[in-house]
Amino acid sequence: MAAREKSLKHRQKSVNTTFEASSIDSTAVEEKLFGHAEEDEDSDDGPVVFICGKCKLPVGDSMSWDGSEDGQNQIRLKRVTDNVLVGKDNRLYEVSKRSLCLIVDLFCQGCHSVLGMVYASTPKNLDHKRFTFCFNVADIDSYVLGSASQMLAAEGPKEQPVTLEYRGIVEQQLTEMKMLVMSMAHRLEEIEVGLQE
């Protein structure tokens, strides 16, 4: 019975360390991606679209967010767009001195630059990363939906509002142009009569 209790305690301990390893402090990643951490939890930003850092093709969004790795400057997504190509060749990747992994590179379909990796095989303490799309923060950019702020004025960029004074000036200019056109038409008529004689 004592051996069984010891085995259960050992399993609980390893489960707890697995969850501890995958606990995420996303404020550091938000600070890196968006330039500031959320100051107020009530101010909820819109969804984020992640794009290739070079050619700006969309590669994923925050609706498929799976976590972040602050020490490695990575974010993890569960799903990505068709603009992300998964490489075919496995290679060894050393996370730390005791953590060797098999990874496959992620490429941008537009510019073929490396965006991150998929962990195909990991040690037990990195199992939370396996089969998720890990993007290098340095190789992607992001756009927060609803963050656009530039607007054109309703009357156009250089037009002035129509006031009574402005309307009076326009009507005066139209009257002057009408008189000029009538005077030119009268003069043209006199020239035509002179040519016919």
C-alpha positions in Angstrom: 0.0 0.0 0.0 2.9 2.4 0.8 4.5 1.8 -2.6 1.1 2.6 -4.3 0.8 5.9 -2.4 4.3 6.8 -3.2 3.6 6.1 -6.9 0.5 8.3 -6.8 2.4 11.1 -5.1 5.1 10.9 -7.8 2.4 11.0 -10.6 0.7 14.0 -9.0 4.0 15.8 -8.7 4.9 15.2 -12.4 1.4 16.4 -13.4 1.8 19.5 -11.3 5.2 20.3 -12.9 3.7 19.8 -16.4 1.0 22.3 -15.6 3.5 24.7 -14.0 5.7 24.6 -17.1 2.7 25.4 -19.3 1.4 28.3 -17.2 1.7 31.4 -19.2 2.3 35.0 -18.4 1.0 36.6 -21.6 1.6 40.2 -20.6 5.3 40.0 -21.6 4.4 38.7 -25.0 1.7 41.4 -25.4 4.2 44.0 -24.5 6.6 42.7 -27.2 3.9 42.4 -29.8 1.8 45.4 -29.1 4.3 47.8 -27.4 2.5 47.9 -24.1 0.9 45.6 -21.6 -2.8 45.9 -20.9 -3.1 48.5 -18.1 -6.8 47.9 -17.5 -8.3 44.4 -17.8 -11.7 46.0 -18.6 -10.3 47.7 -21.7 -10.7 44.6 -24.0 -8.8 44.9 -27.3 -10.2 43.3 -30.4 -8.9 40.1 -31.9 -5.3 40.1 -33.1 -4.2 39.1 -36.6 -0.7 37.8 -36.9 1.1 38.5 -40.2 4.4 37.6 -41.8 7.1 40.1 -40.8 8.4 40.4 -44.3 5.5 40.1 -46.9 2.6 40.8 -44.5 0.5 37.7 -45.4 -1.8 36.7 -42.5 -0.6 33.6 -40.8 -3.0 33.2 -37.9 -5.1 35.1 -35.3 -5.6 35.2 -31.6 -8.8 33.2 -31.8 -6.6 30.1 -31.9 -4.2 31.3 -29.2 -2.5 28.5 -27.2 0.1 30.3 -25.2 3.5 31.9 -25.2 7.1 31.2 -24.3 8.7 34.3 -23.0 12.2 32.9 -22.6 12.2 31.9 -26.3 10.2 34.8 -27.6 7.6 32.5 -29.1 3.8 32.4 -29.3 1.8 29.2 -29.8 -1.3 28.9 -32.0 -3.6 25.8 -32.4 -4.5 26.7 -36.0 -2.9 28.7 -38.8 -3.9 30.0 -42.3 -3.0 28.3 -45.6 -0.2 30.9 -45.9 1.9 28.8 -43.5 3.8 25.8 -45.0 5.0 23.0 -42.7 8.4 21.8 -43.7 9.1 18.1 -44.5 12.4 17.5 -42.9 12.7 16.9 -39.1 15.8 18.3 -37.4 17.2 18.3 -33.9 16.7 21.4 -31.8 18.2 22.0 -28.4 15.9 24.0 -26.1 18.3 23.7 -23.2 21.3 21.4 -22.3 19.0 18.6 -21.3 16.1 19.2 -23.7 16.6 17.9 -27.2 13.6 18.0 -29.5 12.7 17.1 -33.0 11.2 20.0 -34.9 9.8 20.9 -38.3 10.2 24.5 -39.6 7.2 26.7 -40.5 7.6 28.8 -43.7 5.6 31.7 -45.2 4.1 30.7 -48.5 4.6 34.2 -49.9 8.3 34.9 -49.2 9.5 31.5 -48.0 11.0 32.9 -44.8 11.1 30.8 -41.6 8.4 31.9 -39.2 8.7 29.3 -36.5 8.5 25.6 -35.8 6.3 22.6 -34.9 7.6 20.4 -32.2 7.2 16.8 -33.4 8.9 15.1 -30.4 9.7 16.6 -27.0 10.8 15.6 -23.6 8.0 15.2 -21.0 8.4 18.8 -19.6 7.8 20.3 -23.1 4.8 18.1 -24.1 2.5 21.2 -24.0 4.4 22.5 -27.1 4.0 19.4 -29.1 1.9 19.7 -32.3 1.2 23.4 -31.9 2.4 26.1 -34.3 5.2 28.0 -32.5 5.9 31.3 -34.1 9.1 33.4 -33.4 7.9 36.8 -32.3 10.8 38.4 -34.2 9.5 37.0 -37.5 5.9 38.0 -37.3 3.9 41.2 -36.9 0.5 41.8 -35.5 -2.6 43.9 -36.1 -5.3 44.5 -33.5 -8.7 44.6 -35.2 -10.5 47.9 -34.5 -7.3 49.8 -33.8 -7.5 52.0 -36.9 -7.9 55.7 -36.0 -7.3 57.8 -39.1 -10.5 59.3 -40.6 -11.2 61.8 -43.3 -13.5 64.7 -42.5 -17.0 64.3 -43.8 -16.6 67.2 -46.2 -13.3 66.0 -47.6 -9.7 66.8 -46.8 -9.4 70.4 -48.0 -13.0 71.6 -48.4 -14.5 74.1 -46.1 -18.0 73.9 -44.6 -20.8 75.6 -46.5 -21.8 78.7 -44.5 -24.0 81.7 -45.6 -20.9 83.8 -46.2 -19.3 81.1 -48.3 -22.6 80.6 -50.3 -22.8 84.3 -51.0 -19.2 84.3 -52.4 -20.0 81.3 -54.6 -23.2 82.9 -55.9 -21.4 86.2 -56.7 -18.7 84.3 -58.6 -21.3 82.4 -60.6 -23.1 85.7 -61.5 -19.8 87.2 -62.7 -19.1 84.2 -64.8 -22.6 84.2 -66.3 -22.2 87.9 -67.2 -18.8 87.2 -68.8 -20.2 84.3 -70.8 -23.1 86.4 -72.0 -20.8 89.3 -73.0 -18.6 86.9 -74.9 -21.6 85.4 -76.7 -22.8 88.9 -77.6 -19.4 89.8 -79.0 -19.1 86.5 -81.0 -22.6 87.3 -82.5 -21.3 90.8 -83.6 -18.2 89.2 -85.2 -20.3 86.6 -87.1 -22.7 89.4 -88.4 -19.6 91.4 -89.5 -18.2 88.4 -91.4 -21.5 87.8 -93.2 -21.6 91.3 -94.7 
